[in-house]
Every structure is written in C-alpha cells, then in structure tokens.
Amino acid sequence: MHVVSARTLVACAAACSVAVALPSTRLPAAPPPEDASALTRWLEEDPSGERFWQALSSASPDQGSTASAREGPLVRFLLGQIPPERFEQRLEVEPALADGARALLALALDGSDPSHLEAASAYVASAARSRSQRVGARARRWTDEELHSLLDLAFVDLRRFVADPIFRGRVLAILPRVWDPRSAAEELRDRLLYAINHVPGVDFFASEKIELGWGAADRASAQRELDYSPSSALHADDVTATIMASVYSLPSDFVTPEAAARLLGSIQRASERTLVALVDLPMRERLAGDASLDQVLFLETYGRGYTPWPRDPFTLVGRSDGGAAVLVRPNRQLGREEDNFLGLELVQGIPEWLDARWGGLTWSRAPAPFHNGQVILTPRHAWISLHTLEQRVLELLGLERVPEASFARKEGWLRYLAAARRASAELASLYAREIAFVHPLGEEREGEDLEALIEAIAGGAGFDLDSLVTFLEPPGAHRPSALVGDVSGRGSALLGSMSSDELERFRAGFELAPRSEELRRALLQAQGSPRAAGLARFLDLVADALAARGLEVERLPLFLVPVALLSQRDELEHPDFLVTWNNVVPEVREGVARAEGFESLSSSGDREAREVFERAGYRLDLLPPLIRSIILNGGYRCASQHLRAR
C-alpha cells in the first residue's frame, strides 16, 4: 500500500485526470468582458455555465488587476449557479482549471466579503464530499493522484492553510463535513486521515473533530474530561500490583512491523491480560491480519506524531468508583510535545466493550508536572532522584538551567534543595506516597564532602531513574530489594567475558560497525569515559544509600554503547545508549512475583540478570527488544503503560 506522505502532499498541487462523463459543450468564441458589471451580465446570459469556465481559463483570479476586477462576479456565479457536484467533476476532467477554481474559493473564504464566507464553506464541503463519495465508490485501489486531488479540493489552498492561522481555522471547520460517515470505503477514509494528520497545523483536537465527523472515532475526549481530584487518580504501585491491561505505542517511524509482532506475540503468550496497541495506518495494516495477534486490540492513531514511549506522559490510574482514568501531565517534554495527547487518544478510541469494562474511561490533567521514567512507585514510597525534579525546580527558581556555579557555596546548594523539597511535596500529594530520594541530599555536609556528593549526584544527569534502579517487594520471606546498575564492575566484566559469537550477535542486532575484538575494545573504552565514570559514581552512591535504608541491594550489569559505533547514525545526536537489565515492569500475579523486560542480545548478560532477579524473589521474563527504542534510550518500561489492580 502506498500512503500519501506529508512532504508529497504539501508539495503536490496537481489534480489527477480521470474520465468522467460530462456533456461536451463548445466554449463561446467571444472573450469575457473585463468590466465587473459587464462580466456579470455576460455570465448570466449563458445558463449552461460554460462562460464561467471560459473566464476561469482565460485569467486566474489571483493574477493581476484584471483578475481582481473579475473575482467578485466569478465567485458569485460559482456559488450561486454551478452545483458543487458539477464543479468538482469538471475539475477532475480538466485539472488545468483546478488551481484557478480553488483560488476563487480561497478568496471567498478569506472573509473580505462576509456574504461569501458561509456559502463558500458549505460549497467546499459539498464539492469535496461529492468527490470523496465518487472516489470511494470505485471498486479498485486508489492512486496517490486521486488522494492528492481530493485533499487539494478539501484544503482549498494547502500552502495558505499552513501559513495563515485565520484561513486554517476556516478550512478546519469545513474538513469534518467532507466525508460521509456512512461510507463503506473505510480504507480510503483512513488513508485520507493519515495524510491530513501529517499536514502542519492540524493539531490533535482538530484531527479529533475530523475523525468524529467522518465516523472514525467513538467519542470526543472532551466529553470524558474530569477535574482532577485525588479520588480520580488512585495510583497502584509499580512492583507488586497485578497488571490488568497493557498499552503500547508502536508508530511505524520508530518500530518495524516485524519487531512489533514479535513483541506483542511474546507478551500475549506470556500473560493473560488485555493488550492495547496504538498504531498508525502502515503498522495497523501490517499487523491487524496476523492470526498470532488475535488477542491484541489495535487502535488507529491516523498518523499523529507519537513516540513509542507511553510511560512518561500519562498514567493509567484507578478511580474511587472502580473505573479507570488517564492522568495526563501538564508539562510537555521538549521534542515530544505530541506525546501529551497519547492518553487522550486512548480515551477517544477505546471500543465500547473495553470502555464498559473499565467503567467508562475518563481523563484528568495532573495538578503537578511529572515524568514517570523518573519516578518508581512502591506500596509505601515514590522513589525519585534530584534529577526527577529538575524542570520543576528551575521553574520555581525562575532559571533556565541548573545553577552549577552557585553550588560552590553551600548557600546555593541549600537554595536549590529548598525548591526541590517544595517540588517533591507536590509529587507526594500527586502519588499519595512519601517521597524517598535514592541518594542523600547533603544538607548536613560541608566543604569537600559536599563537593564530592554534588559531583556524584551530577553523574546521574541525563539518565532516567527507571533505567538505573529497580525496586522489588516479593511476597513471603524476602525483604524489599533494590537492583542497581553497575557500569565499572559488572558491566565492564560482562563485556570482557562475552564470547566472540555472543559479541557478534550483539553487534548484528544493534547494527554496530566495529567487529570482533575491535568492538570489545571500543565498548570497554567507552565504560572508562568521563560520562561513564560519572554515572558509575552516581550508581555507587545510590547503592550505598539504599543499603543504608535497609533494602537488600544487588547490582545488575549496565554499560553504555556510543552512538558513534552504529553503522547508520542517521541524524542521531545523543552520545550513547544504555544496555540495562533495569527498566523492567514487575508484578505479583496469583502469588507469583515476576518482571518483564527486553532481551539485551547478550545471552550471558540475560542469564546473569535472571539469576539476580531470582535471588530477589522475582522471575524475569525477557521479551524481543525494540531495537530502535533502545538506541533512543527507551527500555521496556518506557515502552509500556499498564492498568493495575488496586
């Protein structure tokens, strides 16, 4: 299947030429008058309307003063005398007239003549609806040219739509009316929606109105919004609560259909729960017919620009009435702004049977900013680091970046910590748990001791907490555990002990350029870099602090892979990605404690991790990885969102 791309759509201004049976009428020989009044009379003298088309072909209405004098009579005649259905059919037969005709409609929509605006909006909607009905009725696959022509008609002037907010608003008000929701041509509808969602200026709420008008969405998300209250956001813990449903985002820009199918198939076989996958059109068409994924519910996103990491921007929570809700963060992550609509996409698209099972899914906007990759909930605590609070602290202090220079004096550090305490209190209220830092804050330290602590904490900057630490609380005699990554010890030891075959499998899986011992040397060298050394100090600090709090601490291998080692870097600019056996999702189901995460492509590393989890009382189930997600520093926990029992 060919999908219309945004780049092609925006660049394309040509309409397709498909034969349509229309009466053949010879154009009048006399040229159209230049004077507006004379032109009006001249047009009205020909009830067939052929003089309109002659005038249109002789001078486009956006070309010079002569055209300006003609535009009023031409617009009035078009809207009053030529049926929209006949108009769009004529443009399909004579695509050379399309630019001039759409330019006339654009003039009518610009609002300079208020009497034309409402009539022009209805006219465009009727003409585009007529075209969509005729194209949809054709018993064959549709060409890109047919889709371009239909979308050009619906958008009237695509370039102006992108550049002019007022014009854009008028066109967006038309788009929900250009498709008959009773139409059986759902494939065409979905291809059009996919193309529309790639046009700059079509935001989530505009897209939602179009989808509702076209019969492609079950409900408007605004109908399910509730004001936030603590009773409408009951957070289950991340380590013991049983998973009832799992939600994944699998956009084709980030995930191959083969990788998505392997992952979903493995999850479906491993655990009985509801599986929901938010997918775009290319992914849905590749996966929806796969019999091995018959228990997966695919929800079409129509090409919205989502990432594969639903963990961070929203949380699936319980309500006091027993229903489920989506809690959306108020803050937006730079470069991932669209992800804040992932939760609303779920609310909008969830089918009635599952919506009923979840008690009518609602959503609320959280009263405090959060980033779920930086928070881990146990039954009694919300575990965070100072980096969890960075953006909120900067907001409270009125700063754009962390004031490292002020940390040279203890007063500067204490000022930063005071803002952090205020931000952590907001999270304590949000999660209804005591906030616990995974490292000391050093309020009581002085001099070199404080400087060393600040330097160690700084080593964790730029890494999500859930990629570094896992908390476990198995039932029975085991005491709570913390599994902390280890770069300089277990990570480097693992790299040094990998067999040549294992190293080659790892290299091939991540498509790294160096081979054999050259790759081993490059990876070991990376673990000795200043960045890796800083992370190692942070992890050692965390391990010591958690042990001092009475947790059973074990270390898991962790190492950094420089992006420079990839054979194809594309436009990647981040320095490295983590290979970690943290970033997993634990649960306790029917008395059995288990955790699931991505395979690492290192069999000895996977084996070591399973042994560590087993000693902590959990079975570790490893799933086929999403390689590009890992390269972009998204582990399994990042790539999943879960509704848990309370």
Secondary structure, 3 states (H helix, E strand, C coil): CCCCCHHHHHHCCCCCCCCCCCCCCCCCCCCCCCCHHHHHHHHHCCCCCHHHHHHHHHCCCCCHHHHHHHHHHHHHHHHHHCCHHHHHHHHHHCHHHHHHHHHHHHHHHCCCCHHHHHHHHHHHHHHHHHHHHHHHCCCCCCCHHHHHHHHHHHHCCHHHHHHCHHHHHHHHHHHHHCCCCCCCCHHHHHHHHHHHCCCCCCCHHHHHHHHHHCCCCCCCHHHHECCCCHHHCECCCCCCCCEEEEEEEECCCCCCHHHHHHHHHHHHHHCCCEEEEEECHHHHHHHCCCHHHCCEEEEECCCCCCCCCCCCCEEEEECCCCCEEEEECCCCCCCCHHHHHHHHHHHHHCCHHHHHHCCCCEEEECCCCCCHHHCEECCCEEEECHHHHHHHHHHHHCCCCCCHHHHHCHHHHHHHHHHHHHHHHHHHHHHCCEEEECCCCCCCCCHHHHHHHHHHHHCCCCCCHHHCEEEECCCCCCCCEEEEEEHHHHHHHHHHHCCHHHHHHHHHHHCECCCHHHHHHHHHHHHCCHHHHHHHHHHHHHHHHHHHCCCEEEEEEEEEEEHHHECCCCCCCCCEEEEECCCCEEEEECCEEEEEEECCCCHHHHHHHHHHHHHCCCEEEEECCCHHHHHCCCCCCCCCEEEECC
